[in-house]
Amino acid sequence: MTRDLPALPAVEVLGTSDLQSLMFSSYILLCYNAHAQLVGCLPGSAIATRADINMAKATTVREALAKWEEKSGEKAGETKAVRLYGQVPPIEKMDPSLSTLTNCEKLSLSTNCIEKITNLNGLKHLKILSLGRNNIKALTGLESVGETLEELWISYNLIEKLKGVQSLKNLKVLYMSNNLVKEWGEFVRLADLPCLVDLVFVGNPLEDKHSSEGTWMDEASKRLPNLKKLDGTPVIKPEVDEGDGES
């Protein structure tokens, strides 16, 4: 008698050829089988297929919170940091159970299969939100935490448009590497964030193009003059000669 087979969180392979993607997918499946046998989800002779992996039922936020409370010994509604990353099977929806996290300042939902940001309206004290390695396509849904959120970690998703980011008036740190932003017209939406000082944008098509031309740091920092760090590198602003403008 074996336990239910866990689902494998979706892995998006961006900027690679179809052949590379297929090879990577096969590698992930191989690792999954090894892990499943190790934890007892599969007998030694059984092999999971992609169909088996995709059939497993998603974990709800309510279920993930219950597991986290049991493991941590803490009450989710009272603690300041809640970690729901890498659920097996993965979380697919940010459901209303999140509204119970009334004291939460840091919430991690990374490495799941979430497609849409929702149900953050009860998190009145949220400062750090981690949503990396999901299937998120847009930044809408953040309005309810716009006054408190200081850091957003949302790398390795499917974001092409930055509409909605302007609500994050107190955001200081934005990690959104390996997404799908292609145009300066979207990038300059970040100029609406008056507190933004640390940005990681590497791995987006826009950055790839201009880094290959050797113009990325100059062009990006010119459009976001308040940045102090870009892709982990301090932004060095040209020194102004105190004598400039004197007669």
Stockholm file with secondary structure:
# STOCKHOLM 1.0

chainA/1-247         MTRDLPALPAVEVLGTSDLQSLMFSSYILLCYNAHAQLVGCLPGSAIATRADINMAKATTVREALAKWEEKSGEKAGETKAVRLYGQVPPIEKMDPSLSTLTNCEKLSLSTNCIEKITNLNGLKHLKILSLGRNNIKALTGLESVGETLEELWISYNLIEKLKGVQSLKNLKVLYMSNNLVKEWGEFVRLADLPCLVDLVFVGNPLEDKHSSEGTWMDEASKRLPNLKKLDGTPVIKPEVDEGDGES
#=GR chainA/1-247 SS CCCCCCCCCCCCCCSSCHHHHHHHHHHHHHHHHHHHHHHTSSCTTCCCCHHHHHHSCCBCHHHHHHHHHHHHCSCTTTCSEEECTTCSSCBCCCCGGGGGCTTCSEEECCSSCCCSCCCCTTCTTCCEEECCSSCCCCCTTCGGGTTTCCEEECCSSCCCCCTTGGGCTTCCEEECCSSCCCCHHHHGGGGGCTTCCEEECTTSHHHHHHHHTTCHHHHHHHHCTTCSEETTEECCCCCCCTTTTCC
#=GC SS_cons         CCCCCCCCCCCCCCSSCHHHHHHHHHHHHHHHHHHHHHHTSSCTTCCCCHHHHHHSCCBCHHHHHHHHHHHHCSCTTTCSEEECTTCSSCBCCCCGGGGGCTTCSEEECCSSCCCSCCCCTTCTTCCEEECCSSCCCCCTTCGGGTTTCCEEECCSSCCCCCTTGGGCTTCCEEECCSSCCCCHHHHGGGGGCTTCCEEECTTSHHHHHHHHTTCHHHHHHHHCTTCSEETTEECCCCCCCTTTTCC
//
